[in-house]
């Protein structure tokens, strides 16, 4: 009786392990693990506040596409931009070193930190309700002291 139960348990475990490998190959984004940020990066970001008093300058032709746990910045201007702070939902901030012309400017949402040292909530397979929508995005240029609003779209639109 014990041998039969042990055999059934081992068979169930081996089937479950094979199923996880299948899911990982078919849906790699579902099993992607986000590593926490370096505390040296979190501290300065958590001390920043949204620059609501900063004057709003021209809206730049940069589109934010959200795709699960990351965003892509599609720069449709003729210039690349350096050393800016990107604010999401006027709460989460991350420093963006370079926005190149065109596509390929991908940033993980876990890189965006709020004043409580929390990263942008993206949800998970077993807790999809923890994800929060991306509503608005602003780029802040510290050299000019101006904000630039961006267009936010989901990747499936």
N, C-alpha and C positions, 0 to 999 in steps of 0.2 A: 504494500500500500504506500509506504513512504517512498519507495523507488519510483513508483508510478507518478506520484505528486512531484517529485524532484525532476523527473523527465519532462513532465508537462510545463513546469516552471522554466526550465532551461530552453525548451522550444519556444515558449512565449517571449522570453528575453531575446532570443536570437532573431525572431521575427520582428520584434519591436526595433532592434538595432538596425536591421536591414531596411525597415521602413523609414527610419530617421535619415539614413544615407540617401534614400530615394528622394525624400523631401528636400534635403540639402542640395542635391544635384538639380532638381526641377525648379526649386524656388530659393535661390541663394540669398535673396534679400531677406527672407523670413528668418533665417538663422544667423544673420550678421550680428555680431556682438560689438557694441560700442564701448570703447575703453574710456574711463573717466579722464577728464582733463588734468593736466599738470597743475598742482596747487599754485605754482608761481604765476600761471596764467589766470586762474580763477580769482585770486585776490584783487588785482587791479580792476578787473571787469565788474566784480560785485560792488565795488565802491563807486562806479559810474552811475549817473542818473540821466534819464532821457533829456536831451537838450531842447526842451519845449520853448525856451526863451530865444533860441537861436533863430535868426531870420530864415525863412524858406526861400531858397533860390530856385532856379529853373529845375523842372522835373527832367531828370536824365532818362534817355531812352534805354533803360536797362530793365529787363523783365526777370522777375523771380519765379522760377518754376519749382514747385514743391513736388518731390517724388519720395514719399515715405519718410525715411529718417534723414533725408538730405535735401538740399536745395541746389539749383543751378542758376547762376547769374548769366543771362544772355545779354551781352553788351552789344547793342546795335548802333553805338556811336562810332565815330572815327578816332576815338582816343582811348588809351588804356589809363587806368586810375590806380594810384598807390596810396597806402597808409590811410585807409578810411575806417570808420566804425560803422558797421551795419546793425541797425536796430530793427528787431522783429516785434510786432505788436506793441511797440513803444515800451517794452519791458525787458526783452532779452537782447544782449549786445555781444558782438564778437569783433575783433579787429581783423580787417581784410587787408592783407599785404598788397595784393595785386589783383585787379580785374582786367583781364586781357580782352582784346577786341574779339567778338564772336562768342562761341560756346566753349564749354570745357571748364568753366569757373565753378567747380562743385565744392560745397561746404557741408559738413555734417551738422545737423541741428544740435547735436550734443555739444558743439563748440560755443553755443550761445548761452550766456549766463545771466541770471537776474540778480537783484540786490540780496537775495537770500541764498546765494551760491548754488541755485538750482539750475539745471540745464533745461532747454526747451523740451516740454513733454511730447514724446512721439508715440507712446503706447507700445504694445507688444502683442504677440500672438494670443497669450492668455489674458491680457488686459488691454484690449483695444480702446476701451472707453477712457483711458488715461491720455490719449492723444488730444492735442489741442489744435484748432485750425490756425492757419497762418492768414492773418487778415490784412496787415499793412507792413510796409518796410520803408525805412528811411536810411539814407547814407548821410553820415555826418563827417564833414571835412574840418579837422581841427585847425588847419593852417588858415582857412578863410573864415571859420566860425559859422558856416552855413549848412543848412540841411537840404537834402535833395530827396524828394519822394520818388518811389519806384512803383511799378505795376506788379501786382502779385497774381499769379495764376496757378492752378493745379496742373500737374503734368498731363492729365488725361483730357484737358480741354483743347 
